[in-house]
Amino acid sequence: MDQELAALGTLAQQTADRLGQQRVGVVVAAVSGDRVEIRGAGSTGGDLGRTPGPDTLFEIGSVTKSLTALALARMAVLGSVDLDEPLRDLLPGGVVVPSRGGEQISLRHLAHHTSGLPRLPRGMLLQALLHPSKPDPYADCTADVLLAGLGRTRLRATPGQKFHYSNLGAGLLGLALARRAGTDYEDLVTREVCAPLGMRDTSVTVDSARADRCARGHGRRGRPVPPWHLADLAGAGGLRSTASDMVAFVRAQLDGGPEELAEAIVLTRADEHRTSPFGWVHLGWTAHRLHAKQGSHLQIWHNGGTGGFSSFVGFDPETRCGVVALANTARPVDRPAFDLLRTLQSQAAGSAPGR
């Protein structure tokens, strides 16, 4: 067992070092069965820069969407919402929600990006072009702005038919669920997901007691950038978390989670929409199966990126393997993370990794 842990730790460290060559801070977690190893490389940045570790806080960007979808599933299991309930039923009276082909946008559509909504809120792309140096492009995405623009938004497809990745849709899902629950998004995801899993460091806001554990974000060219605050679009990418908390999230996916979340976790992966002959989406997750030369392994994952951070969470319930990679750079961490996941899957299946 000690040798197995050492080998797992070596793989995690090699991946961290590979990403750390970009002169940024990164934490990589490798999960195989009941074994977990977490390794860091690079620097958290700032005046007190140090090697990041399991409890370093990173912006996790769109990995947030997986937690938003699990909150949806739990509320559906408890009967407070229905997956096929129209979005308009959860929004204030008078808000106009676009439709197409006689189909209304449902909560299910929002969770697997088949709502037909565009990627960004109305007018946001224009603002980005007019103000390219704006530190947080989502800062003005308040509920009033989002809902006012919704009625003037044209759907790209009939709801339920086509996959179109939408930050707007995921953000509206978080906003709508919080309204139904009578709270805000941060309290909602804490109550429905983080508290049951013991994810104490996963939140939208960071209090003073945890501020010194925050990594400093860096753009693609290595320059420090301000943090992002997604206002009321937080359900699309506003969470901050640690490798330790993300491992708890992955372990729940592999092992079924605590009793109070088990049915909801099953529900997130029972729902499926095909995006290609080789891939599909679940509620809050993207999935594909590798070709035979790579072992035909299943990979379920989500990545994320903000102005100064990138993230990846992936797992395979069949081989009980998982990978978490968090970095304080806008450069993607996907390739090394996928490579590590495939290596863990191949080892668990008792074969050499395919090339």
C-alpha positions as CSV (number, residue, x, y, z in Angstrom):
1,M,0.0,0.0,0.0
2,D,2.8,2.4,0.8
3,Q,4.4,1.8,-2.6
4,E,1.0,2.4,-4.3
5,L,0.6,5.7,-2.5
6,A,4.2,6.7,-3.4
7,A,3.5,5.9,-7.1
8,L,0.2,7.9,-7.0
9,G,2.0,10.8,-5.3
10,T,4.7,10.7,-8.0
11,L,2.2,10.9,-10.8
12,A,0.4,13.8,-9.1
13,Q,3.7,15.6,-8.5
14,Q,4.8,15.0,-12.1
15,T,1.6,16.6,-13.4
16,A,2.0,19.5,-11.0
17,D,5.6,20.1,-12.1
18,R,4.6,19.9,-15.7
19,L,2.0,22.7,-15.2
20,G,4.3,24.6,-12.8
21,Q,6.8,25.1,-15.6
22,Q,4.5,28.0,-16.7
23,R,5.8,29.8,-13.6
24,V,2.4,29.7,-11.9
25,G,1.0,28.0,-8.9
26,V,-0.9,24.7,-9.3
27,V,-2.3,21.9,-7.1
28,V,-3.0,18.5,-8.5
29,A,-4.9,15.7,-6.8
30,A,-4.9,12.1,-7.9
31,V,-7.6,9.7,-6.7
32,S,-7.5,6.0,-7.3
33,G,-9.9,3.8,-5.3
34,D,-9.5,4.8,-1.7
35,R,-6.2,6.4,-2.2
36,V,-5.7,10.2,-2.6
37,E,-2.5,12.2,-3.1
38,I,-2.4,16.0,-3.5
39,R,0.7,17.8,-4.7
40,G,1.6,21.4,-5.5
41,A,4.1,23.3,-7.5
42,G,5.0,26.9,-8.4
43,S,3.8,29.8,-6.3
44,T,0.6,31.3,-5.0
45,G,1.9,34.7,-6.1
46,G,1.8,38.0,-4.2
47,D,4.1,39.2,-1.5
48,L,3.7,36.0,0.5
49,G,4.1,33.7,-2.4
50,R,4.6,30.1,-1.5
51,T,4.0,26.6,-3.0
52,P,0.2,26.1,-3.0
53,G,-1.2,23.1,-1.2
54,P,-4.5,21.2,-0.4
55,D,-6.0,24.2,1.3
56,T,-5.0,27.0,-1.1
57,L,-8.1,28.8,-2.5
58,F,-8.5,29.1,-6.3
59,E,-11.3,30.5,-8.5
60,I,-12.7,27.3,-10.0
61,G,-14.7,29.1,-12.8
62,S,-17.1,26.8,-14.7
63,V,-16.5,23.8,-12.5
64,T,-19.1,25.8,-10.4
65,K,-21.7,24.6,-12.9
66,S,-21.4,21.0,-11.6
67,L,-22.2,22.1,-8.1
68,T,-25.1,24.2,-9.4
69,A,-26.5,21.1,-11.2
70,L,-26.1,19.0,-8.1
71,A,-28.1,21.6,-6.1
72,L,-30.8,21.3,-8.8
73,A,-30.8,17.6,-8.6
74,R,-31.1,17.6,-4.8
75,M,-34.0,20.1,-4.9
76,A,-35.7,17.9,-7.5
77,V,-35.3,14.8,-5.3
78,L,-36.8,16.7,-2.4
79,G,-39.7,17.9,-4.6
80,S,-39.1,21.6,-4.4
81,V,-38.5,21.8,-8.2
82,D,-39.1,19.6,-11.2
83,L,-36.5,19.2,-13.9
84,D,-39.0,19.9,-16.5
85,E,-40.4,23.0,-14.7
86,P,-40.3,26.1,-16.9
87,L,-37.7,28.7,-15.9
88,R,-40.4,31.4,-16.0
89,D,-42.1,29.7,-13.0
90,L,-39.1,30.5,-10.8
91,L,-38.6,34.1,-11.8
92,P,-40.5,37.2,-10.8
93,G,-43.8,37.9,-12.4
94,G,-43.5,40.0,-15.5
95,V,-40.1,38.7,-16.5
96,V,-40.2,37.7,-20.2
97,V,-38.5,34.4,-20.9
98,P,-37.9,33.7,-24.6
99,S,-39.2,30.5,-26.2
100,R,-39.0,29.0,-29.7
101,G,-41.0,26.4,-31.6
102,G,-43.6,26.4,-28.9
103,E,-41.1,25.1,-26.4
104,Q,-40.3,26.7,-23.0
105,I,-36.9,26.7,-21.4
106,S,-36.9,24.2,-18.5
107,L,-34.5,23.7,-15.6
108,R,-33.3,20.5,-17.3
109,H,-32.4,22.5,-20.5
110,L,-30.4,25.0,-18.5
111,A,-28.4,22.3,-16.7
112,H,-27.2,20.5,-19.9
113,H,-27.0,23.6,-22.1
114,T,-29.9,22.8,-24.4
115,S,-31.9,25.9,-23.6
116,G,-30.9,27.7,-26.9
117,L,-29.7,30.7,-24.9
118,P,-26.5,32.4,-26.1
119,R,-23.2,32.0,-24.3
120,L,-23.3,35.4,-22.7
121,P,-25.9,37.8,-21.4
122,R,-27.3,40.3,-23.9
123,G,-25.0,43.3,-24.5
124,M,-22.0,41.8,-22.6
125,L,-19.9,41.1,-25.8
126,L,-20.3,44.6,-26.9
127,Q,-19.3,45.9,-23.5
128,A,-16.2,43.7,-23.6
129,L,-15.2,45.1,-27.0
130,L,-15.8,48.7,-25.8
131,H,-13.9,48.2,-22.5
132,P,-11.3,45.4,-23.1
133,S,-9.3,46.3,-20.0
134,K,-12.3,45.9,-17.6
135,P,-11.0,43.7,-14.8
136,D,-14.2,41.7,-14.3
137,P,-16.4,41.4,-17.4
138,Y,-19.2,39.9,-15.3
139,A,-19.3,42.5,-12.5
140,D,-22.4,44.2,-13.8
141,C,-24.4,40.9,-14.2
142,T,-26.9,41.7,-11.5
143,A,-30.3,40.1,-11.4
144,D,-32.0,43.2,-12.7
145,V,-29.7,43.4,-15.7
146,L,-29.9,39.7,-16.5
147,L,-33.7,39.5,-16.3
148,A,-34.2,42.8,-18.2
149,G,-32.0,41.5,-21.0
150,L,-33.6,38.0,-21.0
151,G,-36.8,39.2,-22.7
152,R,-34.8,40.8,-25.6
153,T,-32.7,37.6,-26.1
154,R,-33.3,35.4,-29.1
155,L,-32.8,31.7,-28.7
156,R,-30.4,30.0,-31.1
157,A,-32.4,26.8,-31.2
158,T,-35.6,25.2,-29.9
159,P,-35.1,24.3,-26.3
160,G,-34.2,20.7,-25.8
161,Q,-32.8,20.1,-29.3
162,K,-29.2,21.3,-29.5
163,F,-26.3,21.7,-27.2
164,H,-25.1,25.3,-27.0
165,Y,-22.8,26.0,-24.0
166,S,-24.2,28.9,-22.1
167,N,-22.8,30.8,-19.1
168,L,-26.1,32.8,-19.2
169,G,-28.2,29.7,-18.9
170,A,-26.1,28.2,-16.0
171,G,-26.2,31.6,-14.2
172,L,-29.9,31.9,-14.6
173,L,-30.3,28.3,-13.2
174,G,-28.4,29.3,-10.0
175,L,-30.4,32.5,-9.7
176,A,-33.7,30.7,-10.2
177,L,-33.0,28.0,-7.8
178,A,-31.9,30.5,-5.1
179,R,-35.2,32.4,-5.6
180,R,-37.2,29.2,-5.2
181,A,-35.3,28.4,-2.0
182,G,-35.7,31.9,-0.7
183,T,-32.0,32.6,-0.4
184,D,-29.0,33.6,-2.4
185,Y,-26.8,31.4,-4.6
186,E,-24.0,31.1,-2.1
187,D,-26.2,30.0,0.8
188,L,-28.1,27.6,-1.6
189,V,-25.0,25.7,-2.8
190,T,-23.6,25.7,0.8
191,R,-26.8,24.1,2.2
192,E,-27.5,21.7,-0.7
193,V,-24.0,20.5,-1.6
194,C,-21.1,21.8,0.3
195,A,-22.3,21.2,3.9
196,P,-23.3,17.6,3.3
197,L,-19.9,16.9,1.7
198,G,-17.9,18.8,4.3
199,M,-16.6,21.3,1.7
200,R,-16.0,24.1,4.2
201,D,-13.8,26.2,1.9
202,T,-16.1,26.3,-1.1
203,S,-17.9,29.6,-1.4
204,V,-18.5,32.7,-3.5
205,T,-17.0,35.2,-1.0
206,V,-13.9,34.8,1.0
207,D,-13.8,36.0,4.6
208,S,-10.8,37.6,6.3
209,A,-9.9,34.4,8.1
210,R,-9.2,32.7,4.7
211,A,-7.9,35.6,2.7
212,D,-4.3,34.7,3.2
213,R,-4.9,31.3,1.6
214,C,-6.1,32.8,-1.7
215,A,-3.8,32.3,-4.7
216,R,-3.3,35.4,-6.9
217,G,-4.6,35.1,-10.4
218,H,-2.4,35.6,-13.5
219,G,-3.4,36.1,-17.1
220,R,-2.1,34.1,-20.1
221,R,1.0,36.3,-20.3
222,G,1.8,35.8,-16.6
223,R,0.7,39.2,-15.4
224,P,-1.3,39.4,-12.1
225,V,-5.0,40.1,-12.7
226,P,-7.8,41.1,-10.3
227,P,-10.3,38.5,-9.1
228,W,-13.6,38.0,-10.8
229,H,-16.9,38.4,-9.0
230,L,-19.8,37.2,-11.2
231,A,-22.5,39.1,-9.3
232,D,-25.8,37.2,-9.8
233,L,-24.4,35.0,-12.5
234,A,-22.4,33.2,-9.8
235,G,-24.0,29.9,-10.6
236,A,-22.1,29.8,-13.8
237,G,-18.6,30.2,-12.4
238,G,-18.4,32.2,-9.2
239,L,-17.2,29.7,-6.7
240,R,-13.8,29.5,-5.0
241,S,-12.5,26.2,-3.6
242,T,-9.5,24.1,-2.6
243,A,-8.1,20.9,-3.9
244,S,-9.2,19.2,-0.6
245,D,-12.8,20.3,-1.1
246,M,-12.8,19.3,-4.8
247,V,-11.4,15.8,-3.8
248,A,-14.4,15.5,-1.5
249,F,-16.7,16.4,-4.4
250,V,-15.0,13.8,-6.7
251,R,-15.1,11.1,-4.0
252,A,-18.8,11.6,-3.7
253,Q,-19.1,11.0,-7.4
254,L,-17.1,7.8,-7.2
255,D,-18.6,6.4,-4.0
256,G,-22.1,7.7,-4.1
257,G,-21.8,10.4,-1.4
258,P,-23.6,10.7,1.9
259,E,-27.2,9.3,2.1
260,E,-28.7,12.7,1.8
261,L,-27.0,13.4,-1.5
262,A,-26.8,9.9,-3.0
263,E,-30.1,10.0,-5.0
264,A,-29.3,13.5,-6.3
265,I,-25.8,12.3,-7.5
266,V,-27.4,9.4,-9.4
267,L,-29.9,11.8,-10.9
268,T,-27.3,14.2,-12.3
269,R,-25.8,11.3,-14.4
270,A,-29.1,9.5,-15.2
271,D,-30.1,12.5,-17.4
272,E,-28.2,12.5,-20.7
273,H,-28.1,14.5,-23.9
274,R,-26.0,13.4,-26.9
275,T,-23.7,16.0,-28.3
276,S,-21.9,13.7,-30.8
277,P,-21.5,10.0,-31.6
278,F,-18.7,9.9,-29.0
279,G,-19.8,12.4,-26.3
280,W,-22.7,13.6,-24.3
281,V,-23.7,15.8,-21.4
282,H,-25.2,15.1,-18.1
283,L,-26.7,17.6,-15.6
284,G,-23.6,19.7,-14.9
285,W,-21.0,17.3,-16.6
286,T,-19.5,16.6,-20.0
287,A,-18.7,12.9,-20.8
288,H,-17.1,10.7,-23.4
289,R,-15.7,7.3,-23.8
290,L,-12.1,6.8,-25.0
291,H,-11.5,4.7,-28.1
292,A,-10.5,1.0,-27.7
293,K,-6.8,1.7,-28.1
294,Q,-7.0,3.9,-25.0
295,G,-8.9,1.3,-23.0
296,S,-12.5,2.4,-23.8
297,H,-12.5,4.2,-20.4
298,L,-15.3,6.5,-19.4
299,Q,-14.3,10.1,-18.6
300,I,-16.8,12.5,-16.9
301,W,-15.5,16.0,-16.4
302,H,-15.8,19.8,-16.3
303,N,-13.2,22.4,-16.7
304,G,-13.2,26.1,-15.8
305,G,-11.4,29.4,-16.4
306,T,-11.6,33.0,-15.2
307,G,-9.4,35.9,-15.9
308,G,-6.6,34.6,-13.8
309,F,-7.4,30.9,-13.0
310,S,-8.0,27.6,-14.6
311,S,-9.4,24.3,-13.3
312,F,-10.3,20.7,-14.1
313,V,-12.2,18.0,-12.4
314,G,-12.6,14.6,-14.0
315,F,-13.4,11.1,-12.9
316,D,-14.3,7.6,-13.9
317,P,-16.9,5.8,-11.7
318,E,-16.0,2.5,-13.4
319,T,-12.3,2.4,-12.3
320,R,-12.9,4.8,-9.3
321,C,-10.3,7.2,-10.5
322,G,-10.3,11.0,-10.5
323,V,-8.2,14.1,-11.0
324,V,-8.4,17.6,-9.8
325,A,-6.1,20.4,-11.2
326,L,-6.3,24.0,-10.0
327,A,-4.0,26.7,-11.2
328,N,-3.6,30.5,-10.7
329,T,-3.2,31.1,-14.5
330,A,-5.7,31.6,-17.3
331,R,-3.8,29.0,-19.3
332,P,-5.8,25.8,-19.5
333,V,-4.7,22.8,-17.4
334,D,-6.9,20.3,-19.4
335,R,-4.2,18.4,-21.3
336,P,-2.0,17.3,-18.4
337,A,-5.1,16.6,-16.3
338,F,-6.6,14.4,-19.0
339,D,-3.3,12.6,-19.4
340,L,-3.1,11.9,-15.7
341,L,-6.7,10.6,-15.6
342,R,-6.0,8.3,-18.5
343,T,-2.9,6.9,-16.7
344,L,-4.8,6.3,-13.5
345,Q,-7.6,4.5,-15.4
346,S,-5.1,2.3,-17.3
347,Q,-3.3,1.4,-14.1
348,A,-6.6,0.6,-12.3
349,A,-7.6,-1.6,-15.3
350,G,-4.2,-3.4,-15.1
351,S,-2.9,-2.3,-18.5
352,A,-0.3,0.1,-19.8
353,P,-1.5,3.5,-20.9
354,G,-2.4,3.7,-24.6
355,R,-0.4,6.1,-26.8
